[in-house]
Amino acid sequence: LLNTNRLNICLSNTKKDLNVFLRLLIDELKILWHSGVETFDQSQKNNFHMRAALMWTISDFPALAQLKGWSTKGKCGCPVCLGSVKGFQLKNCGKPCWYGTNRIFLNENDSLRKKGPKFASTERAVFRGRMSGEYEISTFNHLQFPPPGRLTKQRALGYGKEHNWTSRPIFYELEYWSSLRLRHCIDVMHTEKNVFENVFYTIVDDRFKSKDHNKSRMDCKELGVMSGLWLNNGVKPKARFTLTRPQLRQLCEWVSSLNLPDGCCSNLARCVKMDILKFHGLKSHDCHIFMQKLMSIAFREFLPRDILDALAALSNYFVDICSTILVRSDLELLEKSIVKTLCVLETIFPPSFFDIMEHLVLHLAEECRLGGPVHYRWMYPFERLLKFMKDKIKNKARVEGSIAEKYVEEETVNFCSYYFKSNVGTVHNTVGRNEVAVEKQDDSILEVFRYPIECLGKHVVRYLDDDEYFIAEYYVLLNMPEVQPYIRYVYFVKKFIKCTFESCFNYPHFCVENTHLIRVQRPKKSNQFSRLNSKFGSRKRKHINYILY
């Protein structure tokens, strides 16, 4: 039974003691683990005894602090390091900073640990790894936590200096919880968004969101680092990583003119204010696309090479951990490479740039190695579900009832629509917004031209130049199933048999997997490229030798 007095205290504020709200969930998880429940199997048409276990929790970073019982504020804010790697508070900015802590994660014999022109001291501390569940139990078992409630601000002894435990985690009541390696997942969606905003708004020198401001320059002088960024009689010198006004105008014009594929992201042009040269309203998925696909291109003409290389390495890191297929050996290399990337960034950006989000990036590759692809552990589906639920609110005075009533109504309509005829338009047979329903297709046409689509907006007639025609033609050729036997043959010839062109179709079973870039070897005494060379000239012959598979 729930303690009603305790429940009345905490109902008004879930931050004080979330364990009260999780009690019912924990009791049901115990039943699923010990005795199980009778469940009906729709495919087999019979009942079976189902048991279940909780693998990990998925939440944003503030909610992770409540679920774990470990505060994510202050110098011990990392829920993975648990105080073994501590930040420090900047004197002028007044915020916790993890500047200089990245070298702790390097190998003991790494050259970046030594004192040199980029680092003022030698780093000898070593990260001891992710803490086990038994170790966490030993750290909070001897602590005495204050009773829950809104009126108390008491903390356990040593809070903020030795630990950040705020309450005893209720999940440890589950017998198997302490044996799990990954218990609370760091949300990649919000981490990537926050890291991108720190990088992007610092480079464009946004007045309100930049990490490079006067107080940050004063902290540089206080720490004795980056003397080129120190204030000169109250004047802030221009940094190497910031854009000038003309460069910022070119960037805004470039983003405003972007035409990305349908469904790739939202309209980025709406996020640009050309009159004041500002960016605003970038959503999480916009930051995701910009971070992984556009950032290296956007700053390619504006920043020095060493800064571009560091930003490209950071962008490629997020691309790799967001892949649908992960290889353990690659993840182990990512864990080492991201540490060096952040060490290079420490020599570029001021200390105020390195908040808790830049520190959490170090643990993302390890969590991918323990928990698998991030698509099953990030907040995108839950954020979309919340948006789906919020759209159902009609009466703001009765939010929960309004959502429940609308949800039951939609479920009833969807269930009844199964009994309609196939020619009746329902939610189950609706085509996409740029697709059309075609009953029969002509098999004599190439497959790439048989996809039923309907163009959006008003069409405009325009002639393609040679470069655009070259790209369009090769995009069509490389996405045609009819051309795949030749591509497989070329790879097979280069790697294995070096045979003539006429034998390419003797190996249709050969499949190329995990190949991103294939160099095509032109067959001797073949006219396959004669038409292309005569059409595009010798200027583009070098492009013909590369095919993106």
N, C-alpha and C positions, 0 to 999 in steps of 0.2 A: 504494500500500500504506500501511496505517496504521502509525505508529510505535508499536510495542507497549510500549516503555518509557514513552512519554508517555501512552499509554492507561491503563496500570496506575496511573499517578500520579493520573489524573483520574477514574477509575471510581468512587472512593469519594465524590466531591464534584463534582457537575456545575457548581457555581457558579464553580469555579476556571478552567475552560476548557471552555465549552460548544461551542467550535468543533470539538473532537475528535468529539463526538457528531453534529455537523451535517455532517461531511465526506462521509459516504455520500449524504446528501440533496443536497448541492451537486454531487457528481459526477453524480447522476442528472438533476438540473436542467440541467446542461451538455449531457448527451446529448439531452435533450428539446429543447433550444434549437438545437443544431447539426445533429444528424443525424435526430432523431426516432425513433419506434418504430412497428413494425407493429401495428395495432390492428384488431379486428373490430367492425364496425358491425352491431348487432343488427337495426335497422330496415331497412337496405338489404341485409343478408345478404351482405356482402362486406368485404374488408379495405381499410384505408386507412392512409396514413402520417400519424401524429399528431405534432404539435409543440406544446409548451406552454411557458409562462413563468410565473414567480412574480410576482404583482401586489403583495402586501403580506403582512405577518405579523399574526396575530391572537393576542393573549396578554393576560394581566393585567399590571399595572404592574411587579411585581418581575421577571417573566419578560422583559418588554420591555428591562429593563436588561441582561440577559444576551444577548439576541439582538442588540441594537444595540451592545453593548460600551461603553455610557455609563452610569455609575452614577447612579441616581435619588436619591441621598442628598446632603445638604449644600445649600449655597446655589446651586450650579449644577446642581440635580437635574432641571430640565426638559429632556426629550430633544428638544423642538422648538426652544426658544430657544437651546440649546447655549451657555449662558453669556452671551448678549447681554443677558438680563434675569436679574439675580441677586437672590436673597433675602438674608436676614441671620439671624444667630442671636440668639434672645432670651436676655437675660442670666439671668433667673430660671428660665424654663421650660427653657432649654437646647436648644431645638428650632429648626430652620430655619423662617423665617417669610417670607411674600410680602406682608406688609402694606405698602401704599403703592406697589406696583409696577404696579397696574392702570391708573393714569393714563398709563403709558408707551404703552399701546395706543390711546389716544385720538387724534383728529385734532389736528394742530398748532395749529389755531385754536379748539379747544374751550374753552369757558368753565371747565370743571372743572379745567383745567390751572393756572389762576391761583390765587394765594394768596387765601384768604378765611376766613370763619368756620368752615368745615368742614375746611379743609386749611391746615396751618401754613406751607407753602412752595409755590413755583411749580415745576411739573414741566416740564423742557425736553428730557428724553431722549425719543427716538422709537424705536419697535420697527422693525427693518429687515426683518422678514418671515421666512418659513420658509426655512431654509438648503437649498441645492441639494446634490445628491450630490457634485458636483465640489468644492464648498467643504468638505464633510465630509472628503473624501479629503485635501485640502490641510492640514487641521488635525491629522490623526493620522499622516500619512506621515512627518513628521520626528521623531515621538516614538519612543522606545525602550522597549518594554514588557518587563517582567521575565519570565523563563521561568515557565510554569505550574507549579503545585504547591501543596500544602497548607501547606508550611513557610514560604513567603515571603509577606511583607506589603508588599513594595516596590510603588511606584506610579511611573508615568511622571512626568517633571519637569513641575511646574506643576499637578499634580493637586489639585483642590479649590479652586484660586484662579483659574486661567485656563480650565480644562477639567475634565471628569470622565471622560475616556476610560480604560477599564480594559484593553481589548484591541483588536486590529485586527478589525473586523467581517468575517466570512468571506463574507457575502453580496456584498461588492464584488468577489468573483472572478467573479460573473456579469456579462457584458458590458453588459447593459441596466440593471443595478440603479442606477447613478448617474444615469440619465436619468429615473427615476421621481420624481414629485412627492411621492407618499405612499408611504413604505416600511414604516413600522411604525405600526399603528393604536393609538390610545389606546382602551382598553376603556371604552365608555359604561356598561356594566352596573355595574362596580365603582366607577367615578367617581361615578355617580349615587347609589349606595348610600352611599359615604363622605361625600359632600356632604350627603345627607339626614340621616345620623346626626349630623354636626357641627351642623346647624341644629336638628334635633329635640331631641337630648339637651341642647343648650345652652339651648333655650327652656324645657324642662321641668326644667332645673337638676338633671340627674342627678349623683349624687355622684362617680361614677367616669368617666363618659364626657363630661361637660360640658367645653367649652372655656373656661368662665368660672369660674375658681377663684382662690385667693389669690395664687398666683404670677403668674397672668395680670393681676391688678389691680396687682401690683408692677411688672410690665413696662409697664403703662400709665403709671404715674408715672415710670418710668425714661425712657420715650420722650416724656413731656410731652404726652400725648393723653388725651382723655376724662377730664377731671378729676372728673366726677361718679361715676366708678367707682373712684377711689382708695380705699385702705383708710383707715378712720378709727379710729385706735388699735387696729388689728388686727381691726376689725369690717368685714365686707364689705357695703357698701350694696346695696340691691336695685336691680337693673338694670331698664330699661324693657322689655327683651326677655324677661324671665323671668316665669313664672306664679306666682301665689300658691298656697297650699295648697288653698283652696276651688276655685280655677280648675282646678288639676291634678286634683282629684277629679271635677269635671264632665267634663273631657276623658277620663279613664279610663272613666267611666260611658258616655260617648258612643261611644267605640271598642268597648266591650264589647257595646253594643246594636246595632252595625252589622249590617245584613243586605244583603250585596252579591250581585250576580248569580252564578249557579252558574258556576264556572270562572274568575271574575275574579281572585281571589287566595285565599290560605289563610284559615283562620279567625283573624281578628285578635284575637278575644276571648281566645285562648290566650296572647297576648303581654302581657296586662295582669294585674298582681297588685294587686287592689283593697285588700288588707289593708295593703300598704306603699306603694301608689300608685307603682308602677314599671312600666316597659316593658322587655321582654326578648325575645330570640329572634326578632327581625324578620329574615326572610330577604331575599335580594336582590330578589325579585319583590314582596314586601310593601313594601319601601322604594320600589320603582318605582311601585306603585299609589298609595301614600300621598303620594309626592312630586308626582305629576302630577294626581291626582284629589281628594285629601282634605286636603292641607295648608292650602290657602287657606280651606277650610270649617272645619277644626278650630280654627284660631286666630282666626277672624273676630270673635268676641265678647270676646276676651281681650287682644289687642295693639293698640297705637296704629295709626292709619291709615297713617302713613308706613312703618312696619315691615311692615304687611300688604301694601302696594303693592310693596315690594321683594321680599318672599317670593313674591307672585303673579307678578311678572316672572320670577323664577328658575324657578318651576314651569312657566310658559308656555314658557320657553326649552327645557326638556327635552321638553315636549310637542311643540314644533315640530321639534326635531332628530330625534325618534323617529317622525315621520310617515312613512308609506309613500310619499308623493309629495312631492318636494322641488322647489322653484323656486329657480333661481340668484339671482334678485333678492331673494327673501325671505331666503336664507341670508346674502347680503351685508349686509342690514339687521340680521340676528341677530348677526353678528360685531361690529357697532357697538353694538347695544343691550345686549348682555351685559356689555360693558366698563363702561357707565354704571351698570348694575345692581350690579356688584361694587364700583364706586366708592361707591355709596350704602350698600352693606353695610359698607364700611370705616368709615362714620360711625356705625354702629349697634353692631357687634360688636367685641370686643377684638382686639388684634393676634394673639393665639395662635389665633384662629379660622381665620386664613388660612394654612393649610398648603399643601402641593404640590397637593392635590386641588382646592382652590378655584382655584388657578392654571391647572390643566389644563382647567377649564371654558371658558377663553377660546379654546382651540384646537379645540373639538369642532365648532363650526359650519364652520370652515374645512375640517376633515377630511370633513365631510358634502359640502361643495362639491367636494372632490377625489375622494372615493371613493364617493359615493352614499349611499343609505339605510343607517342603522346596523344594520338587521336582518341584513345580510350581513357585519357586521364586529364584532359584540359577542360576548360569551362565553356567552350563554345556551344555545345548542345544545351547546357543548362541555362546559359544566357538567352539563347533563342527560345527555350521553353518559357522562361520568365517573361520575355517579350510577348509570346503567344498568350500567356495568361493575363498579362496586363491589358492587352487589347480587348479582353472580354469585359472589362470593368465599365459599367454604365452608371451605377450608383456609388459614388465615392464615399457616401456615409456607411454603406454596407459592402465593403470590398470583397470579403470572403464569400458572402452569400451571392453576390453578383457573379463572381467567377464560377462558383459551383453550379448555379442555375444555367448559365450559358454553356458550360461544359456538358452537362447532362442533356441539354437540348441538342447540341451538335452530335453527341454520341448516338442519340436516338435517330436523328436524321440519317447519319451514316449507316446505321444498322438497317434501316428501312430501305435505303438505296440499293442494297444487294438484291432486292426482289424486283427491281425495275428491269426492263428490257435493255439490251446492250446498246440500242440506238438512242437511249435517253441519256443526256449529259448529266453526269454526277461527278462527285469528287474522285471517284475511283477510275474513271476513264478520261479525265481531262488531260489534254496534251499541253506541252509547254508553251510559253508565251511566244516563242519564235518557231514553233513547229506546226505542221499541218497534218491532218489525218489522210493518209493515202491507202486505198484498199489494194491496189495492184500496181506493181512497178515493172518497168521494162528492164529485163535482165541483160539486154544487149548493151546498155549504157554502163560505163565504168562505175564501180561502186562508190567512188568518192563524189560522184555527181548524182547519186541516187538518194541521198539523205533528204527526207522531206522537211524543208524549212520554209519560213516566210520572213522576208526581210522586214526590219523595223524602220520606221521613219520614212522620210521622203528620199528617193534615190537621186543621186547626182552622177552625171556622166563625166568621166575624166580619163584621159589617156595616161597609161603608166609609162614611166621612163625605163631605161634599160635595167637599172638596178632593181627597181620594184618588180619588173617583169621577171627578172632572174630569180628573185626570192620567192615570188608567187609560184613560179613554175616548179621549182625544186621542192617547195612545201607540198604541192599537190603530188608530185612524183613519189616523195618519200612517205606519204601517207596512203598510198594505193596498195592494196593487197596484191595486185597483179605485178608490182615491181619488187615485192619482197623476195621472191626466189633469186633474182639477180643480186640483191644486196647480200643475201645469205651466201651466194656463190662467191662473191668478191671477198668476203671475210674468210670463207673456207679456203679459197685459193691462196690468200696471203699467209694464213696460219698453217696450212697443212699440205695441199697437193700441188699447187702451182700449175694447174692444168689449163687447157684451152677454153675459150669462151663457149664452144659448142657443148661442153659437158656440164654446163651450169644447172640444167634442169634434171640431171641425173641424181642430184642430191636434194630433192625437195623436202626431205625429212629433217635436214640440218636446221637447227634453231639457234639463234644467237641470243644469249641471255646475259643480263648484267653488263651490257656493252653500251656506253654512252657516246663514244666518239670513235668512228671507224674511218681509217684512211683507205681510200679506194685506190687500188692499183690498176691503172688503165691497161687492158689487154693489148698485146702487140698485134699489129696488122688487123686492127679493128676499126670500124667506122662508127663506133658508138658515140664518140664525142666530136666527130668531124662537123656535124651540123651545129653543135653547140659552140665550138670554137669559131666557126665561120660567122655565127650569129652574134656572139658577144665579143669576139676579138680576143687577142692574147692578154688583154688587161685582166680578164676574169678567169683565165685558165687555172690559176692557182686555187681559185675557189671551188673548182669542179672536183678537186681531189679530196674534198672533205664532205662527208655525209653524216648528218645527225640521225642516229638510229633511234 
